[in-house]
Amino acid sequence: MRATLVALLIGLMLISAACGRVRGVVDRFRAPTPTPTPDWVGKTQEEATPLATYQARVADVDPTGRAITGAVALREEPGRGADPNGFSVQPGERVFITGVQTVGNERFFKIRSFDGLKRGWMAEALINPNDRPPA
């Protein structure tokens, strides 16, 4: 009984090791598949009134005086109804303002992070009042 069990375990180990080697050999012959691109990539509106690159800080409090405790979502385009683009910035984080657009009576800034990986639109009210570009 023990000899059968030991033989069975050894057989399973050999089969599982062989499957891994076979899978590795087969994968080498297949063409590599590209990583799928998320659907939100590239949807950020790039047109804006040019503005000399301006360094600013994301506000720590909202216009009503309440502390902002979570990440602030960046938008695909200017406007309150715009969809988030998948990127966010933290309160107090420094960003570059590269453009401005007015929607209604509110200004929206096109911003990017220092590393250039996070880009999007943010309402003027979410920029620290001391760091806002002049009107």
C-alpha positions, -999 to +999 in steps of 0.1 A: +000+000+000+028+024+010+048+015-021+018+023-043+012+056-026+049+066-029+049+056-066+018+076-072+032+107-056+065+104-075+045+099-107+024+131-100+055+151-094+071+140-126+040+147-146+035+182-131+072+190-138+069+178-174+037+199-179+056+230-168+084+223-193+060+216-221+041+248-214+074+268-215+084+253-248+050+260-263+050+296-251+083+302-268+067+295-302+037+317-297+038+353-307+039+377-277+006+394-270+005+431-262-008+443-229-043+456-234-046+494-232-072+506-207-102+523-224-096+557-206-061+562-220-058+590-245-092+605-238-080+636-220-089+668-239-056+684-249-068+717-263-065+746-238-057+783-238-019+781-235-005+792-202+031+795-192+038+764-171+029+774-136+036+754-104+008+751-079-003+730-050-036+711-047-058+726-020-060+710+014-096+724+020-125+727-004-143+761-010-166+755+019-137+751+043-139+714+049-107+694+047-101+673+016-092+639+030-090+618-001-076+619-036-089+645-061-099+629-094-086+645-126-111+649-154-110+642-192-121+677-201-130+710-184-164+712-166-181+698-136-199+671-155-167+657-172-158+621-166-127+612-145-098+600-166-085+575-141-058+596-125-059+615-092-038+638-071-035+641-033-042+672-013-011+693-010+006+676-040+025+700-063+015+700-099+022+720-131-006+741-146-002+741-184-035+755-197-067+771-187-103+769-200-134+787-188-167+768-185-196+790-175-181+814-149-156+789-135-120+784-147-106+749-151-068+742-153-051+716-174-025+700-150+002+674-150+023+659-123+060+665-120+068+631-135+044+638-164+025+606-159-007+621-144-025+646-166-061+660-166-083+689-157-091+703-123-114+731-111-098+763-099-115+759-065-093+728-059-060+747-064-046+763-032-057+800-034-021+813-028-009+792-058-035+801-084-023+818-116-036+853-120-068+858-139 
